[in-house]
């Protein structure tokens, strides 16, 4: 009965989405306030039904109900409860149900919390959100039913992909989905504003927390996913420009541009048309990513390789939503007033340049991701990998960092070029000092791009702190601290990426028990190797001693695991973290003469990559709290007056 309850709740939620859309349409067209009064309760009820459906699916996985096709295909009774729970969304149908559930809850949040927006724009926004939800409800109910029963239940399930049996699965996908849905809300706001010809600062202030929240969640999801792939896949890298990795990066790039643009519109009433266009582009990128992951055209550890019929359904949704939004934008853009003017030397100009560079990087990633797929469709296989992305996107990203230094120290509306140069004196001197030091210590030993990355990271780190100069730190707004921390996080991440690229040392060895190898000052010894067993796997585990420059040895335990359900072999890396980097050890296959293949990396300052990502997310969170707190305080003072 649990599956039937979940399916019934899903159908009722879809019906309420249709009702919500109808109430908005006829209420706005016919100017009938009584119809519009029912929109908020319907949105809240829809969210409740979505939550019931998703909780029902979680219960089916925890109970190991193998009569449900989705559970039988993606779970096993012997699997630890955490992976049963996380397995709810570790598959195509469950992840899409999570998507619509979060979308329903977000719609309820817009209905209940938004009070500052003009009423017709608010209602049009809820109507647009209902229209988006309807498409995904149809996708679930007619193409990807998560509650479908089997005619005969198997004795046990096939199990979850072992690569996904990791605690990271419990929070990595949900954070990404929350980010994607946040962008759908921003898209709905943009559509609502265009429909009611109400693109102004109030609209931007209503949309900004959703954009900022989505951006923070996407940052957390991408950072966590990068580290998960780094330690789980055993390949020693943190980013491979995999098409599905790119599918999460592209919405983040668009959301970053949108975040800066919507801030300008909210605070300075400028960039109106640009903000609306970026809202459409950001949601478009999340839809493109959804299509890539679920169409079956990609083979990736991240991808849900499903039948092309589902991919066609998502492609149709993409064309309807994005094509319709672009058509609406083209039809109504003439009604969007220009907004406030600004001079060439101004913070607005810096933010426009920032957005243009982000858009170029987005275009580079989009072309590099889609081009091989298009050529393969015509019978020609073309490989586009890290060399292309690093060579093309890397320099643009470094230029973006330079703009990021100058933007916060430039005044709004108008500034003097000489004054801006004076405020940039300290970051410039730090950058020159870093350039000189690296030229002496590492010239000719590292590539040009890592070299420039380290120099610009040093200048950016200092430049990110410049907005705090000559301020009363106790009275500085929280969102200013958020901006400083986020920009500092960018510098820290760039420093980690450049250090990993420039100074990583790799050692490949075939070792017997008792053998030793040296790499970058580390001495690694294979002490013993033997079988062990886990809850649902067996493994060969090596005991490896690692010592740096004659210091005290530390014991590491890399494993080569084998899962029986489904039959899969994986490598579990062993990582030793120090303040200046990580020692990364992977156990490979045995050789015919009784030795074991070992891969050893010393990766200086690689942890700065994820530390920087955490700082970026923290900065965004502080900005969100600061902005919302200021808004609530203003409303409270207004109500008291």
C-alpha positions in Angstrom: 0.0 0.0 0.0 2.9 2.4 0.5 3.7 2.4 -3.2 0.1 3.0 -4.1 -0.1 5.8 -1.5 3.0 7.5 -3.0 1.7 7.2 -6.6 -1.7 8.6 -5.6 0.0 11.6 -3.8 2.0 12.2 -7.0 -1.1 12.2 -9.2 -2.8 14.6 -6.8 0.2 16.9 -6.7 0.2 17.0 -10.5 -3.5 17.8 -10.5 -3.0 20.6 -8.1 -0.1 22.0 -10.2 -2.6 22.1 -13.1 -5.2 23.8 -10.9 -2.6 26.3 -9.7 -1.7 27.2 -13.3 -5.4 27.6 -14.3 -6.1 29.8 -11.2 -3.2 32.1 -12.1 -4.1 32.2 -15.8 -7.8 33.0 -15.5 -7.3 35.1 -12.4 -4.8 37.4 -14.1 -6.5 37.5 -17.6 -9.9 38.0 -16.1 -8.7 40.2 -13.2 -10.5 37.9 -10.7 -9.1 38.3 -7.2 -11.2 35.5 -5.8 -9.4 33.0 -8.1 -5.9 34.4 -7.2 -6.7 34.0 -3.5 -6.7 30.2 -4.0 -3.2 30.1 -5.5 -1.2 30.1 -2.3 -3.1 27.3 -0.5 -2.9 25.2 -3.6 0.8 25.7 -3.8 1.3 24.7 -0.2 -1.0 21.6 -0.6 1.0 20.5 -3.7 4.2 20.7 -1.7 2.7 18.5 1.0 1.6 15.9 -1.4 5.1 15.8 -3.1 6.7 15.3 0.3 4.3 12.4 1.1 5.3 10.8 -2.3 9.0 11.1 -1.6 8.7 9.9 2.0 6.8 6.9 0.7 9.7 6.1 -1.7 12.2 6.4 1.2 10.1 3.9 3.2 10.0 1.4 0.4 13.8 1.5 0.2 14.3 1.2 3.9 11.9 -1.7 4.0 13.6 -3.4 1.0 10.3 -3.9 -0.7 11.5 -5.8 -3.7 8.0 -5.9 -5.3 8.7 -2.3 -6.4 10.8 -2.3 -9.6 12.9 0.7 -8.6 13.9 -0.9 -5.2 14.7 -4.3 -6.8 16.9 -2.6 -9.4 18.8 -0.3 -7.0 18.9 -1.8 -3.6 19.7 -5.0 -1.6 18.5 -6.3 1.7 22.0 -6.7 3.0 23.1 -3.2 2.2 23.7 -0.8 5.1 20.8 1.4 6.0 22.6 4.6 5.0 22.9 3.3 1.4 19.3 2.2 1.3 18.3 5.7 2.4 20.6 7.4 -0.1 19.8 4.9 -2.8 16.4 6.5 -2.9 17.8 9.2 -5.1 20.8 7.3 -6.4 18.8 6.3 -9.5 16.9 8.0 -12.3 13.3 7.8 -11.1 14.2 8.6 -7.4 16.3 11.6 -8.3 13.6 13.0 -10.5 11.0 12.5 -7.6 13.5 14.4 -5.4 13.6 17.1 -8.0 9.9 17.7 -8.1 9.6 17.4 -4.3 12.1 20.2 -3.9 10.4 22.2 -6.6 7.1 21.8 -4.8 8.6 22.9 -1.5 10.2 25.9 -3.2 6.9 26.9 -4.7 5.3 26.7 -1.3 8.1 28.9 0.0 7.5 31.5 -2.7 3.8 31.4 -1.9 4.2 31.8 1.8 7.3 34.0 2.3 7.2 36.5 -0.6 5.3 39.7 0.4 7.2 42.6 -1.1 6.6 41.7 -4.8 3.7 43.3 -6.7 0.7 40.9 -6.5 0.3 40.2 -10.2 4.0 39.5 -10.6 3.9 37.2 -7.6 1.0 35.3 -9.0 2.6 35.1 -12.5 5.7 33.7 -10.8 3.7 30.9 -9.1 2.0 30.2 -12.4 5.3 29.8 -14.1 6.5 27.5 -11.3 3.4 25.4 -11.7 4.0 25.1 -15.5 7.6 23.9 -14.9 6.4 21.4 -12.3 3.7 20.0 -14.6 6.3 19.0 -17.2 8.3 17.1 -14.6 5.1 15.5 -13.2 4.3 14.3 -16.7 7.8 12.9 -17.1 7.6 11.0 -13.8 4.0 9.6 -14.3 4.2 8.7 -17.9 7.9 7.9 -18.5 9.6 7.3 -15.2 7.1 6.0 -12.6 9.1 5.4 -9.4 6.3 3.3 -7.8 5.9 0.7 -10.6 5.3 -2.8 -9.2 6.8 -6.0 -10.5 4.6 -8.9 -11.5 6.8 -11.3 -9.4 9.0 -9.9 -6.7 12.6 -11.3 -6.8 14.2 -12.8 -3.7 16.5 -9.8 -3.4 17.6 -6.7 -5.3 20.5 -6.0 -7.7 22.1 -3.5 -5.3 23.3 0.1 -5.7 26.3 0.9 -7.9 29.3 0.4 -5.6 30.9 3.6 -6.7 27.9 5.4 -5.2 28.0 3.4 -1.9 29.7 6.3 -0.1 28.4 8.7 2.6 29.0 11.5 0.1 26.0 10.3 -1.9 23.7 11.2 1.1 24.3 14.9 0.5 26.1 15.5 -2.8 23.1 15.0 -5.2 20.5 16.7 -2.9 22.6 19.9 -2.8 22.9 19.9 -6.5 19.1 19.4 -7.0 18.4 22.1 -4.4 20.6 24.4 -6.5 18.9 23.5 -9.7 15.5 24.1 -8.3 16.6 27.4 -6.9 17.5 28.4 -10.5 14.0 27.2 -11.6 12.5 29.7 -9.1 14.7 32.5 -10.4 13.5 31.5 -13.9 9.9 31.7 -12.7 10.5 35.1 -11.3 11.9 36.3 -14.6 9.0 34.9 -16.6 6.5 36.4 -14.1 8.2 39.8 -14.3 8.2 39.7 -18.1 4.6 38.7 -18.3 3.5 41.6 -16.0 6.1 44.1 -17.4 7.6 44.5 -13.9 11.3 44.2 -14.2 12.6 46.5 -11.5 14.6 46.6 -8.3 11.8 45.1 -6.2 11.6 42.1 -8.5 15.4 41.7 -8.2 15.3 41.9 -4.4 12.6 39.1 -4.4 14.7 36.9 -6.7 18.1 37.5 -5.1 17.8 35.2 -2.1 16.8 32.3 -4.3 19.7 32.9 -6.7 22.1 33.3 -3.8 20.8 30.2 -2.1 21.0 28.2 -5.3 24.5 29.4 -5.9 25.6 28.4 -2.4 24.1 24.9 -2.8 25.6 24.4 -6.2 29.0 25.4 -4.8 28.7 22.9 -2.0 27.5 20.2 -4.3 30.3 20.7 -6.9 33.0 20.9 -4.2 31.8 17.8 -2.4 31.4 15.9 -5.7 35.0 16.9 -6.7 36.4 15.5 -3.4 34.2 12.4 -3.6 35.5 11.6 -7.1 39.1 12.4 -5.9 39.1 9.8 -3.1 36.6 7.3 -4.3 37.7 6.7 -7.9 41.3 6.2 -7.1 42.6 8.1 -10.2 44.4 10.9 -8.3 42.6 13.8 -9.9 40.0 16.2 -8.7 38.4 17.3 -12.0 38.5 15.5 -15.4 36.2 17.7 -17.4 33.8 14.8 -17.7 30.7 15.9 -19.6 28.5 15.3 -16.5 31.0 17.3 -14.3 30.6 20.0 -16.9 26.8 19.6 -16.6 27.0 20.8 -13.0 29.6 23.5 -13.7 27.7 25.2 -16.4 24.7 26.2 -14.2 27.1 27.4 -11.6 28.9 29.7 -14.0 25.6 31.1 -15.2 24.3 31.4 -11.6 27.5 33.3 -10.7 26.9 35.8 -13.5 23.2 36.1 -12.5 24.1 36.6 -8.9 26.3 39.6 -9.7 23.7 41.0 -12.1 20.7 40.7 -9.8 22.7 42.4 -7.1 23.3 45.4 -9.4 19.6 45.5 -10.3 18.5 45.2 -6.7 20.8 47.9 -5.3 21.4 50.2 -8.3 18.4 49.5 -10.6 20.7 48.7 -13.6 21.2 45.8 -15.9 17.5 44.9 -16.1 17.4 43.1 -19.4 20.7 41.4 -18.7 19.4 40.0 -15.4 16.3 38.5 -17.0 18.3 36.9 -19.8 20.8 35.4 -17.3 17.9 33.9 -15.3 16.8 32.2 -18.4 20.3 31.0 -19.3 21.0 29.7 -15.8 17.9 27.5 -15.8 18.6 26.5 -19.4 22.0 25.1 -18.3 20.4 23.1 -15.5 18.0 21.6 -18.1 20.9 20.9 -20.5 22.7 19.1 -17.7 19.6 17.1 -16.9 19.3 16.1 -20.5 22.9 15.0 -20.7 22.7 12.9 -17.6 19.4 11.2 -18.4 19.3 10.8 -22.1 21.6 7.8 -22.4 24.0 9.6 -24.7 26.8 9.7 -22.1 28.7 6.9 -20.4 29.9 8.2 -17.1 30.0 7.1 -13.4 27.7 10.1 -12.8 25.2 9.4 -15.5 21.9 7.6 -15.4 22.2 5.6 -18.6 18.5 5.3 -19.5 16.6 4.7 -22.7 16.6 7.4 -25.4 12.8 7.8 -25.1 13.3 9.5 -21.7 16.0 11.7 -23.2 13.6 12.8 -25.9 11.0 13.7 -23.3 13.5 15.9 -21.4 14.6 17.5 -24.7 11.0 18.3 -25.4 10.6 19.9 -22.0 13.8 21.9 -22.6 12.6 23.2 -25.9 9.2 24.1 -24.6 10.4 25.9 -21.4 13.5 27.6 -22.7 12.1 28.2 -26.2 9.0 29.7 -24.7 11.0 31.9 -22.3 13.3 33.2 -25.0 10.3 33.9 -27.2 8.6 35.8 -24.3 11.9 37.7 -23.7 12.1 38.7 -27.3 8.5 39.8 -27.4 8.6 41.8 -24.1 12.3 43.0 -24.0 11.2 46.2 -25.6 9.0 47.0 -22.6 11.9 46.6 -20.2 13.1 50.1 -19.3 16.7 50.9 -19.5 17.4 51.5 -15.8 20.0 53.7 -14.2 23.0 54.9 -16.2 26.7 54.4 -15.1 30.1 55.6 -16.3 32.8 53.5 -18.0 34.9 53.5 -14.8 32.5 52.2 -12.2 31.7 49.1 -10.3 28.8 48.4 -12.6 31.2 48.2 -15.6 33.4 45.8 -13.7 30.4 43.6 -13.0 29.4 43.7 -16.6 32.9 42.7 -17.6 32.8 40.0 -14.9 29.6 38.6 -16.4 30.9 38.7 -20.0 34.0 36.7 -19.0 31.8 34.2 -17.1 29.6 33.9 -20.2 32.7 33.3 -22.4 33.9 30.5 -20.0 30.4 29.1 -20.1 30.4 29.1 -23.9 33.8 27.4 -23.9 32.6 24.6 -21.6 29.3 24.2 -23.4 31.0 23.9 -26.8 33.6 21.5 -25.5 30.9 19.3 -24.0 28.4 19.2 -26.8 30.7 19.3 -29.9 31.9 15.6 -29.5 28.3 14.5 -29.1 27.3 16.3 -32.3 30.2 15.0 -34.3 29.5 11.4 -33.1 25.9 11.7 -34.2 27.3 12.3 -37.8 29.6 9.3 -37.6 32.8 11.1 -36.5 34.3 10.6 -33.1 36.2 13.6 -31.7 37.8 13.7 -28.2 37.7 17.0 -26.3 39.4 16.7 -23.0 41.4 18.6 -20.4 44.0 20.0 -22.8 41.3 22.0 -24.6 39.5 23.2 -21.5 42.7 24.1 -19.6 44.2 25.9 -22.6 41.0 27.9 -23.5 39.1 28.3 -20.3 42.1 28.7 -18.0 43.4 32.1 -19.2 39.9 33.5 -19.3 39.4 32.4 -15.7 42.6 34.1 -14.7 41.5 37.3 -16.4 38.2 37.0 -14.4 40.3 36.9 -11.2 41.9 40.2 -12.1 38.5 41.8 -12.7 37.4 40.4 -9.3 40.2 42.3 -7.6 39.3 45.6 -9.2 35.5 45.4 -8.9 35.0 45.7 -5.1 37.3 48.7 -4.8 35.6 50.6 -7.6 32.8 53.0 -6.7 29.3 52.7 -8.0 28.1 54.9 -10.9 31.4 56.7 -11.4 35.0 56.6 -10.3 38.4 58.0 -11.3 40.8 55.7 -12.9 43.7 57.1 -10.9 41.9 56.5 -7.6 41.1 52.9 -8.5 44.8 52.4 -9.4 45.7 53.7 -6.0 43.4 51.3 -4.2 45.0 48.4 -6.2 48.5 49.3 -5.2 49.0 46.8 -2.5 47.5 43.8 -4.4 49.7 44.8 -7.4 52.8 44.9 -5.3 52.0 41.5 -3.8 51.5 40.1 -7.2 54.8 41.4 -8.4 56.5 40.0 -5.3 55.0 36.6 -6.0 56.1 36.9 -9.7 59.6 37.6 -8.7 59.8 34.8 -6.1 58.4 32.2 -8.5 60.7 33.4 -11.3 63.7 32.7 -9.1 62.5 29.4 -7.6 60.5 27.7 -10.3 61.1 29.4 -13.7 61.2 26.7 -16.4 60.1 24.0 -14.0 56.4 24.6 -14.1 54.0 25.5 -16.9 52.9 29.0 -17.8 49.3 28.6 -16.7 50.2 27.3 -13.1 52.8 30.0 -12.8 50.3 32.7 -13.6 47.7 31.1 -11.4 50.0 31.2 -8.4 50.8 34.9 -9.0 47.2 35.9 -9.6 46.1 33.9 -6.6 48.5 35.8 -4.3 47.3 39.2 -5.7 43.6 38.1 -5.4 44.0 36.9 -1.8 45.3 40.3 -0.8 42.9 42.2 -3.1 39.9 40.4 -1.6 40.6 42.0 1.8 41.0 45.5 0.3 37.2 46.4 0.7 37.7 46.1 4.5 40.3 48.8 4.5 39.4 52.0 6.4 36.2 50.4 7.6 34.9 50.1 11.1 35.0 46.3 11.2 32.4 46.0 13.9 29.9 48.0 11.8 30.7 46.4 8.5 27.6 44.7 7.0 27.6 40.9 7.1 27.1 40.6 3.4 30.3 42.6 2.9 32.2 40.0 4.9 30.5 37.4 2.8 31.8 39.0 -0.4 35.3 39.2 1.0 35.3 35.6 2.2 33.9 34.3 -1.1 36.5 36.2 -3.2 39.2 35.0 -0.8 37.9 31.4 -1.4 38.4 31.9 -5.1 42.0 32.9 -4.5 42.6 29.9 -2.2 41.1 27.4 -4.7 43.1 28.9 -7.6 46.3 28.5 -5.5 45.4 24.9 -4.8 44.7 24.1 -8.5 47.9 25.7 -9.6 50.0 24.0 -6.9 48.6 20.6 -7.8 49.2 21.1 -11.5 52.7 22.5 -11.0 54.3 20.4 -8.2 52.5 17.0 -8.1 54.9 14.1 -8.1 53.7 10.6 -9.3 55.4 7.3 -8.7 54.4 4.0 -10.3 55.9 0.8 -8.8 55.5 -2.9 -8.7 56.1 -4.0 -5.1 56.6 -7.1 -3.0 56.0 -7.2 0.7 59.0 -5.6 2.2 59.8 -3.4 -0.8 60.3 0.4 -0.4 60.0 3.2 -2.9 60.8 6.9 -2.6 58.8 9.9 -4.0 59.2 13.6 -3.2 60.9 13.0 0.1 58.5 10.2 1.2 59.6 6.6 1.8 56.7 4.2 1.2 57.0 0.6 2.4 54.6 -2.3 1.6 54.5 -4.1 5.0 51.9 -6.8 4.2 48.8 -7.5 2.1 45.8 -9.8 2.8 42.1 -10.3 2.4 39.4 -8.5 4.5 35.6 -8.4 4.4 33.0 -5.6 4.9 29.3 -5.5 5.1 28.7 -6.2 1.5 32.2 -6.5 -0.1 35.5 -8.3 0.1 38.9 -6.7 -0.5 42.6 -7.1 -0.6 44.1 -4.6 1.8 47.7 -3.4 1.9 49.4 -2.2 5.0 51.6 0.6 3.8 54.1 2.6 6.0 54.8 6.2 4.8 57.5 8.4 6.4 58.7 11.9 5.3 62.4 12.7 5.4 63.1 10.0 8.0 60.2 11.0 10.3 57.8 8.7 12.2 56.1 6.2 9.8 52.3 6.4 9.4 50.3 3.4 8.5 47.9 3.6 5.4 45.5 0.9 4.2 44.7 1.2 0.4 42.2 -1.5 -0.8 41.1 -3.2 -3.9 37.5 -4.1 -3.3 35.0 -6.4 -4.9 31.2 -6.0 -4.6 29.0 -9.0 -5.4 25.7 -7.1 -5.9 26.2 -5.9 -8.5 29.6 -7.5 -9.4 32.0 -4.6 -9.4 35.7 -4.0 -8.6 36.7 -0.6 -7.1 39.9 1.0 -5.7 39.8 2.6 -2.3 42.6 5.1 -2.0 44.5 5.8 1.2 45.2 9.5 1.8 47.5 11.0 4.3 46.9 14.7 4.8 49.6 17.1 6.0 49.5 20.9 6.2 51.3 21.3 2.9 49.6 18.6 0.8 48.4 15.0 0.6 50.1 11.6 0.1 47.8 9.6 -2.1 48.3 5.8 -2.4 46.3 3.4 -4.6 46.6 -0.4 -4.6 46.4 -1.9 -8.1 46.3 -5.4 -9.6 48.8 -8.2 -8.9 51.5 -9.0 -11.5 52.3 -12.5 -12.7 55.5 -12.6 -10.7 53.8 -12.0 -7.4 54.2 -8.2 -7.1 51.5 -5.6 -6.6 51.1 -2.5 -8.7 51.2 0.7 -6.6 50.5 4.3 -7.6 51.8 7.0 -5.3 51.2 10.7 -5.6 52.5 13.6 -3.5 50.1 16.5 -4.2 51.3 19.8 -2.6 48.6 22.1 -1.2 45.9 20.2 -3.1 43.5 20.6 -0.1 43.4 24.3 -0.8 41.0 23.5 -3.7 38.3 22.2 -1.4 39.1 24.7 1.4 38.6 27.5 -1.1 35.3 25.9 -2.2 34.1 25.8 1.4 35.1 29.5 1.8 33.2 30.5 -1.3 30.0 28.7 0.0 30.5 30.2 3.4 30.8 33.7 1.9 27.6 33.2 -0.1 25.8 32.0 3.1 26.9 35.0 5.1 25.8 37.3 2.3 22.4 35.5 2.2 22.0 35.9 6.0 23.1 39.5 5.9 20.9 40.5 3.1 17.8 38.8 4.5 18.5 40.1 8.0 18.7 43.7 6.7 15.4 43.1 4.8 13.6 41.8 7.8 14.9 44.6 10.0 13.6 47.2 7.4 10.2 45.6 7.3 10.0 45.4 11.1 10.9 49.1 11.4 8.3 50.0 8.8 5.6 47.9 10.5 6.5 49.5 13.9 6.3 53.0 12.4 
